[in-house]
Amino acid sequence: MDIIAKNITHTYNEGSPFSSAALKGVDLTIREGEFFGIIGHTGSGKSTFVQHLNALIRVYTAEKKYNPKKDKNTEKPVLQIGEFDLTDKKCDFNALRAKVGMVFQYPEYQLFAETVFEDVVFGLRNFAKEKPTKEAEEAAVQQAIEIVGLDYADVKDKSPFDLSGGQKRRVAIAGVIVTHPEILVLDEPAAGLDPIGKREIMELLHKLHRDWCRTIIVVSHDMDEISENCSRVAVFSEGKVFKCCTPQELFRHSEELEALGLDIPLTAKVQRALAERGVEIETDFTRDDFIAKVSALFRKKTDKGDDGSCGKM
Amino acid sequence: MDMQETESVAVRFENVKFKYDQNSRYALNNVSFSVKEGEFVALIGHNGSGKSTTARLINGLLEATSGKITVFGKDVSDKKNLFEVRKSAGIVFQNPDNQMVSSIVEDDVAFGPENIGVPREEIGERIEWALSVVGMTAYRNSSPARLSGGQKQRIAIAGVLAIKPKILILDESTAMLDPKGRKEIMDVVLRLNKEEKMTVIMITHFMEEALLADRTVVLNRGKIVLEGEPQDIFKNSELLETYNLSLPGIGYICKQLQKNGMAIRDCLYPEELAEEIASLLQEES
């Protein structure tokens, strides 16, 4: 399922004194199979945008009829996800939500059931067209709990509140992926975890990307996370998509990001400081590539310049 | 322990043990340490190492199973001292949503001082001061529900500051913020520490933040396993890994480059690493 968004606008509390425009015409296409990153500082509209993806916020015209006379300055918005047209009021939003899973920030705060099993099965029952059989439920829940790296037999009857923070987050993710969404959207999935917990969650996302959900969309503030993991990235700024490209392209122009008040990855910082010292290297901004390129330069130098290169790559 | 020493020590733990219930293991097991008045201490450790438990023990949200905790010489386990202790040690938690009590920012900030009986006129001044310290003066009459996570957290900090505590405890208070918000909070914390001489105890997973502290205490499985200047601790990659703390990104890069035969020192800052690499590559062979 591709996501095609054009001209998405959204204003909170329209017509009231609290009115504020969160999205001012977002155009963005996310292809099936991507590991997509969304960045932008607080208030840039990224959360508002991702909430459109499973219709937690309806596209402007889905609530009010699009009036070409009145809205002549704005083009008709488009939000197409696979076969779902989200601007259409008759769109089957329930089916859409089963296909587009949404994991909020700190999803462990949304655990509610008495047992892990009950918590995970909730989404399955909620979205099912007809009530699943007991066996089907058990099989689906077991699969979901196991893919997030928990022991089904061990945790299924436990209270989710007795688990550790990292485990809770995994249960919460299991509760979303249990419907086998094709697109999984996660808002800051690693926030608040210790460095090892962060690494484990990112590994889990790669596993899900490989075996479970075709498309992963991650909203993050952590630029190292973006440079290490994402195939493409969109930068939100003031309710619009400022840039959409590969992380390599994005971080090559790190000064643009800093002008927006955004951070840059560690590797980009070191590379810039190296450039100031006359050492130019080009990497894809992952740590491993950085290490490989710097080591290659070093080997070239210690090989006493057999090929006569001047140290540029 | 003479009187003078008691006065200059903000927090002291003596052989403190704590468990959440009878059958669980000790969340803190025989912990002793002290924090001097005006000191900035970073508390680090993996999830479940006892950091948050320590924070909650300091102002009596939890009660030690055994051992003694004093705040400015006052025994926390004595109920008579609790009010005084909580006035002098304020905690800012991780999730700002859990700390909002009111629907208007200024009421929220006023909640603390009202609670401890600050005169009405002074409350107004304190709100103004606290909001200006965290840079949220313009939002005085806004509703917290309409603020971003970072802004809410700054309101939560203002709410604690309005009590004018002598000790500010931050329990991963920047974890939910974006880098800009995090920097703003750290600037506020550093200013409070340096200019107002406020004692700061900060729990964090971010190396960049812990590096700003005077001293770092590392907890692992309920025990203090390492204590010292943050610069020394973060360079000690073998030990960090022993205590389930992963190497910071820059440490990982240094180690890998060293493995590949490059004679560079362990670095903590990007500039430092660039300098090391550049001078190695450019030196005359």
Boltz contact constraints between the chains, C-beta under 6 A:
constraints:
  - contact:
      token1: [A, 41]
      token2: [B, 178]
      max_distance: 6.0
  - contact:
      token1: [A, 41]
      token2: [B, 180]
      max_distance: 6.0
  - contact:
      token1: [A, 42]
      token2: [B, 148]
      max_distance: 6.0
  - contact:
      token1: [A, 42]
      token2: [B, 150]
      max_distance: 6.0
  - contact:
      token1: [A, 42]
      token2: [B, 178]
      max_distance: 6.0
  - contact:
      token1: [A, 43]
      token2: [B, 148]
      max_distance: 6.0
  - contact:
      token1: [A, 164]
      token2: [B, 48]
      max_distance: 6.0
  - contact:
      token1: [A, 165]
      token2: [B, 47]
      max_distance: 6.0
  - contact:
      token1: [A, 192]
      token2: [B, 175]
      max_distance: 6.0
  - contact:
      token1: [A, 194]
      token2: [B, 46]
      max_distance: 6.0
  - contact:
      token1: [A, 194]
      token2: [B, 47]
      max_distance: 6.0
  - contact:
      token1: [A, 194]
      token2: [B, 205]
      max_distance: 6.0
  - contact:
      token1: [A, 195]
      token2: [B, 246]
      max_distance: 6.0
  - contact:
      token1: [A, 196]
      token2: [B, 246]
      max_distance: 6.0
  - contact:
      token1: [A, 197]
      token2: [B, 47]
      max_distance: 6.0
  - contact:
      token1: [A, 221]
      token2: [B, 178]
      max_distance: 6.0
  - contact:
      token1: [A, 221]
      token2: [B, 179]
      max_distance: 6.0
  - contact:
      token1: [A, 224]
      token2: [B, 249]
      max_distance: 6.0
  - contact:
      token1: [A, 261]
      token2: [B, 180]
      max_distance: 6.0
  - contact:
      token1: [A, 263]
      token2: [B, 179]
      max_distance: 6.0
  - contact:
      token1: [A, 266]
      token2: [B, 249]
      max_distance: 6.0
  - contact:
      token1: [A, 266]
      token2: [B, 250]
      max_distance: 6.0
  - contact:
      token1: [A, 269]
      token2: [B, 270]
      max_distance: 6.0
  - contact:
      token1: [A, 270]
      token2: [B, 270]
      max_distance: 6.0
  - contact:
      token1: [A, 270]
      token2: [B, 273]
      max_distance: 6.0
  - contact:
      token1: [A, 270]
      token2: [B, 274]
      max_distance: 6.0
  - contact:
      token1: [A, 273]
      token2: [B, 270]
      max_distance: 6.0
  - contact:
      token1: [A, 273]
      token2: [B, 271]
      max_distance: 6.0
  - contact:
      token1: [A, 273]
      token2: [B, 274]
      max_distance: 6.0
  - contact:
      token1: [A, 274]
      token2: [B, 274]
      max_distance: 6.0
  - contact:
      token1: [A, 274]
      token2: [B, 278]
      max_distance: 6.0
  - contact:
      token1: [A, 277]
      token2: [B, 278]
      max_distance: 6.0
  - contact:
      token1: [A, 279]
      token2: [B, 278]
      max_distance: 6.0
  - contact:
      token1: [A, 279]
      token2: [B, 281]
      max_distance: 6.0
  - contact:
      token1: [A, 287]
      token2: [B, 253]
      max_distance: 6.0
  - contact:
      token1: [A, 291]
      token2: [B, 253]
      max_distance: 6.0
  - contact:
      token1: [A, 291]
      token2: [B, 256]
      max_distance: 6.0
  - contact:
      token1: [A, 294]
      token2: [B, 277]
      max_distance: 6.0
  - contact:
      token1: [A, 295]
      token2: [B, 260]
      max_distance: 6.0
  - contact:
      token1: [A, 297]
      token2: [B, 281]
      max_distance: 6.0
  - contact:
      token1: [A, 298]
      token2: [B, 262]
      max_distance: 6.0
  - contact:
      token1: [A, 301]
      token2: [B, 281]
      max_distance: 6.0
